[in-house]
Amino acid sequence: MTQMRSILESEFRDGAWNMAVDSAIVDGVAAGMQPPTLRLYGWEPFCLSLGYGQRAREADLLALKARGWDLVRRPTGGKAILHGDELTYSLCLPLDHPLARGDVVESYRRISIGLLRALERLSLPASAQHQGASVQLREAGPVCFELSSHYEITVAGYKLIGSAQLRRKGVMLQHGTIPLCGDVARICDALAFESEGDREAQRQRVRERASTLAQVMRREPSWTEVAAALERGTSEAFDLTLVRGQLSECEAAQAEAYKAERFGNLEWTNKR
């Protein structure tokens, strides 16, 4: 049984800090100074995150400001996500780790096994099927939860977990978000549309294709309950010993630097 560091952050932080921490963990794992790491966290205040290559003009800055919501650009790809009432996971592994070997699609397939096991512990009959993501992405709008990608998790036909991956410096970083409750379509209030009719059409598509844990479980689970299920599911699925840990002083310092230089820097966020 191999070991993995598990960082559990029940005190939620802002989006710029969250993305800076994940980037600092990438550096630590890439340098061999830190072990493979699973990090579970939340967001306060709400934050719209854009995929690394997504156009900044797709965000409605005035609407974000009016609602007190933040904006950040993720280091991983994909479409926009509104983070708030959710649990977010990040998984950072060397590329020679058993879960990361092969191409991106193969690693998505492996990691989805742990996510499915976690949902089993919440008594949810979820599935993860291969999707033709490259075709869908060309046709999709700006919202991540409008479509399913490679081995992303669905329940009763609704997308439940959205994931995106980055590979650099000899490591893999995978982000995933699990909406706990609320309206999955409220992200449309934070995005720019040519008309209110377009906004409403996008809102309807999201509600038809995505869901929250509260909706499919018919009760509202706590963040702590879902975090425990995710830790247990990951451990069981991959025969891992999760060792509770925290950021090192070096990682925390690097995160502060990344927040100042990149993720908390509007110029960097608007670079595309």
C-alpha positions in Angstrom: 0.0 0.0 0.0 1.5 3.3 -1.1 1.1 6.7 0.6 -0.4 10.0 -0.5 -0.5 13.3 1.3 -4.0 14.5 2.0 -4.6 18.2 2.7 -8.1 18.9 4.0 -9.0 22.6 4.2 -12.4 23.1 5.8 -11.7 26.9 6.2 -12.4 28.2 2.8 -10.2 30.8 1.0 -10.5 33.1 -2.1 -10.0 31.9 -5.6 -6.6 33.5 -6.2 -5.2 31.8 -3.1 -6.7 28.4 -4.1 -5.2 28.4 -7.5 -1.8 29.7 -6.2 -1.7 26.8 -3.6 -2.3 24.2 -6.3 0.4 25.7 -8.4 2.8 25.7 -5.4 2.0 22.0 -4.8 2.9 21.3 -8.4 6.3 22.9 -7.8 6.9 20.9 -4.7 5.9 17.5 -6.2 7.9 18.3 -9.4 11.0 19.0 -7.4 10.6 15.8 -5.4 10.3 17.7 -2.2 6.6 16.7 -1.6 4.8 13.4 -2.1 1.8 12.9 -4.4 -1.0 15.1 -2.9 -4.7 15.1 -2.7 -6.1 18.5 -1.6 -9.8 19.1 -0.7 -11.0 22.7 -0.3 -13.7 25.3 -0.8 -14.1 28.9 -1.9 -15.1 32.1 -0.1 -16.3 34.3 -1.6 -17.9 32.8 -4.7 -15.5 32.9 -7.6 -15.8 32.5 -11.4 -12.8 30.5 -12.7 -11.9 30.6 -16.3 -10.0 27.7 -18.0 -6.4 28.6 -18.8 -7.1 29.2 -22.5 -10.5 30.7 -22.1 -11.2 34.2 -23.3 -11.5 36.7 -20.4 -14.2 38.6 -22.4 -16.6 35.7 -21.6 -16.8 36.9 -18.0 -19.2 39.8 -17.1 -17.0 41.9 -14.8 -19.8 44.3 -13.8 -22.1 41.4 -12.8 -19.3 39.8 -10.8 -18.6 43.1 -9.0 -22.3 43.7 -8.2 -22.6 40.2 -6.6 -19.3 40.4 -4.7 -17.9 37.4 -6.7 -14.3 37.0 -7.6 -12.6 36.1 -10.9 -9.6 33.9 -11.4 -7.9 32.0 -14.2 -7.2 28.4 -13.5 -3.8 26.8 -14.5 -5.9 23.9 -15.9 -8.0 24.0 -19.0 -11.7 23.7 -19.7 -14.6 26.1 -19.5 -15.9 28.4 -16.8 -17.0 27.2 -13.4 -18.7 29.2 -10.6 -17.3 28.0 -7.4 -19.2 28.4 -4.2 -21.4 25.7 -2.6 -19.1 22.9 -3.6 -16.1 20.7 -2.7 -13.1 21.1 -5.0 -10.4 18.5 -5.2 -6.9 18.8 -6.7 -4.7 15.8 -7.3 -1.0 16.3 -8.0 1.1 13.3 -9.1 4.4 12.6 -10.8 3.8 11.4 -14.4 5.4 8.1 -13.5 2.8 7.5 -10.7 0.5 4.5 -11.5 -2.6 6.8 -11.6 -0.9 9.3 -14.1 0.7 6.9 -16.5 -0.4 6.9 -20.1 -2.1 9.8 -21.8 -4.6 12.3 -20.4 -7.7 10.2 -21.2 -6.3 7.1 -19.6 -5.5 9.0 -16.4 -9.0 10.4 -16.4 -10.3 6.9 -16.6 -8.2 5.7 -13.6 -9.0 8.7 -11.4 -12.7 8.4 -12.2 -12.7 5.0 -10.4 -11.9 6.7 -7.1 -14.5 9.3 -7.7 -17.1 6.7 -8.4 -16.1 4.8 -5.2 -16.6 8.0 -3.2 -20.1 8.5 -4.6 -20.9 4.9 -3.8 -20.2 5.7 -0.2 -22.8 8.5 -0.5 -25.2 5.8 -2.0 -25.2 7.3 -5.5 -25.3 5.1 -8.6 -22.9 7.2 -10.7 -21.2 6.3 -13.9 -18.2 7.5 -16.0 -18.3 6.9 -19.7 -15.8 8.0 -22.4 -17.1 11.0 -24.3 -16.1 12.6 -27.6 -14.9 15.7 -25.9 -13.0 17.3 -28.8 -16.2 17.5 -30.8 -18.3 18.7 -28.0 -16.0 21.5 -26.9 -16.1 23.1 -30.3 -19.9 23.2 -30.1 -20.3 24.1 -26.4 -20.8 27.5 -24.8 -18.6 29.0 -22.0 -19.9 26.8 -19.2 -18.0 23.7 -18.0 -21.1 21.9 -16.7 -22.9 22.2 -20.0 -21.2 19.1 -21.3 -19.5 15.9 -20.2 -15.9 15.2 -21.1 -13.5 12.3 -20.8 -14.7 10.0 -18.0 -16.5 12.7 -16.1 -19.0 11.6 -13.6 -22.8 11.6 -14.2 -25.8 10.5 -12.2 -29.1 9.7 -13.9 -27.7 11.4 -17.0 -26.7 14.6 -15.2 -23.1 15.8 -15.0 -22.1 15.9 -11.4 -18.3 16.3 -11.3 -16.3 18.5 -13.7 -12.6 17.9 -14.1 -9.7 19.4 -15.9 -6.0 18.5 -16.1 -2.6 20.1 -16.6 0.7 18.3 -17.3 4.0 20.1 -16.9 7.3 19.9 -15.1 6.9 16.1 -15.1 3.8 16.1 -13.0 0.0 16.0 -13.5 -2.5 18.4 -11.8 -6.1 17.4 -12.0 -8.8 19.8 -10.7 -12.4 18.6 -10.1 -15.4 20.3 -8.6 -18.4 18.7 -6.9 -21.5 21.0 -6.6 -23.1 20.4 -3.2 -26.3 22.5 -3.5 -27.7 25.6 -5.1 -28.6 26.4 -8.7 -26.0 25.0 -11.2 -27.2 27.6 -13.7 -26.4 30.7 -11.6 -23.0 30.8 -13.4 -24.9 32.3 -16.3 -25.3 35.5 -14.2 -21.5 35.9 -14.2 -21.0 35.4 -17.9 -21.3 37.8 -20.8 -24.0 37.1 -23.4 -25.2 39.1 -26.5 -28.7 39.2 -25.2 -30.8 38.1 -22.2 -32.4 35.6 -24.4 -29.0 33.9 -25.0 -28.4 34.0 -21.3 -31.7 32.3 -20.5 -31.1 29.7 -23.3 -27.7 28.8 -21.7 -29.2 28.7 -18.3 -31.8 26.2 -19.5 -29.1 24.0 -21.2 -27.1 23.9 -18.0 -30.1 22.8 -15.9 -30.9 20.1 -18.4 -27.4 18.6 -18.3 -26.0 19.2 -14.8 -27.0 18.7 -11.2 -25.8 19.0 -7.6 -25.4 16.4 -4.9 -28.4 17.9 -3.0 -30.6 17.4 -6.1 -29.6 13.8 -6.8 -29.4 12.7 -3.1 -32.7 14.5 -2.1 -30.9 16.0 0.9 -28.1 18.5 1.3 -24.8 16.8 2.3 -22.2 18.7 4.3 -18.8 19.6 2.9 -17.2 17.4 5.6 -19.3 14.4 4.7 -18.4 14.6 1.0 -14.7 15.2 1.8 -14.7 12.0 4.0 -16.3 10.0 1.2 -13.8 11.3 -1.3 -10.8 10.4 1.0 -12.2 7.0 1.7 -13.1 6.3 -1.9 -9.7 7.3 -3.1 -8.0 5.2 -0.5 -10.1 2.1 -1.2 -10.0 2.3 -5.0 -6.3 2.7 -5.3 -5.0 0.9 -2.2 -3.5 4.1 -0.8 -2.8 5.2 2.7 -3.8 8.8 2.9 -1.5 10.7 5.4 -3.1 13.9 6.6 -0.7 16.8 6.0 -0.5 20.5 5.3 1.4 23.0 3.1 5.1 23.2 3.9 6.6 26.7 4.6 8.1 26.6 1.2 4.8 25.8 -0.5 3.0 28.5 1.5 5.6 31.1 0.5 5.5 30.1 -3.1 1.7 30.3 -3.0 1.9 33.9 -1.7 4.2 34.8 -4.6 1.9 33.1 -7.2 -1.1 34.9 -5.8 0.6 38.3 -6.1 2.2 37.7 -9.5 -0.5 35.7 -11.3 -3.8 34.6 -9.8 -4.6 37.8 -7.9 -3.3 39.9 -10.8 -6.1 41.1 -13.0 -3.7 41.8 -15.9 -2.6 38.2 -15.8 -6.2 37.0 -15.6 -7.1 39.1 -18.6 -4.1 38.0 -20.7 -6.4 36.1 -23.1 
